[in-house]
């Protein structure tokens, strides 16, 4: 999945854990549900307002990392 910047927080995210498809600019997201920071996935700026299925997917990505 392509890495894209999040306009909401400026961190790196990807198309699977952001609102990339609902954004107006193809290369960025307005907010993210998970962000990649210092080699790890963390809750993104839009996590708390995400729909249940979006939050669930982001939570799985955050929880299933080695570290």
C-alpha positions in Angstrom: 0.0 0.0 0.0 1.4 3.4 -0.9 2.7 5.7 1.9 1.0 9.0 1.9 1.1 12.1 4.1 -1.8 13.1 6.4 -2.9 16.7 6.2 -4.5 16.4 9.6 -1.3 15.6 11.5 1.6 15.6 9.0 2.6 12.0 9.8 2.9 9.2 7.3 0.0 6.9 6.8 -1.3 4.7 3.9 -4.4 4.3 1.8 -5.8 1.4 3.9 -5.9 3.3 7.3 -6.9 6.8 6.2 -9.7 8.7 4.5 -7.6 8.8 1.3 -10.5 7.8 -0.9 -12.7 10.6 0.4 -10.0 13.3 0.1 -9.9 15.8 -2.7 -6.2 15.4 -3.4 -5.2 12.0 -4.6 -1.7 12.0 -3.0 -2.7 12.7 0.6 -5.3 12.1 3.3 -7.3 14.6 5.3 -7.0 12.5 8.4 -5.6 9.1 9.3 -6.8 6.3 11.6 -3.3 4.9 12.0 0.1 6.6 11.4 3.6 5.3 11.0 5.9 6.9 13.5 9.5 5.9 14.3 9.0 2.5 12.7 5.8 1.7 14.5 2.1 2.1 13.9 0.2 4.4 16.3 -3.3 5.8 16.6 -3.8 8.5 13.9 -5.4 11.9 14.2 -8.8 10.6 13.0 -8.8 7.4 15.1 -11.4 8.5 17.7 -13.8 9.7 15.0 -13.4 6.7 12.7 -16.3 4.4 11.8 -16.3 1.1 13.7 -14.8 -1.0 10.8 -12.1 1.7 10.2 -11.2 1.8 13.9 -11.2 -2.0 14.0 -8.8 -2.3 11.1 -6.4 0.3 12.5 -6.5 -1.3 15.9 -5.5 -4.6 14.4 -2.5 -3.0 12.5 -1.4 -1.2 15.7 -1.7 -4.4 17.8 -0.1 -6.8 15.4 3.4 -5.3 15.1 6.6 -6.8 16.4 8.5 -4.7 18.7 
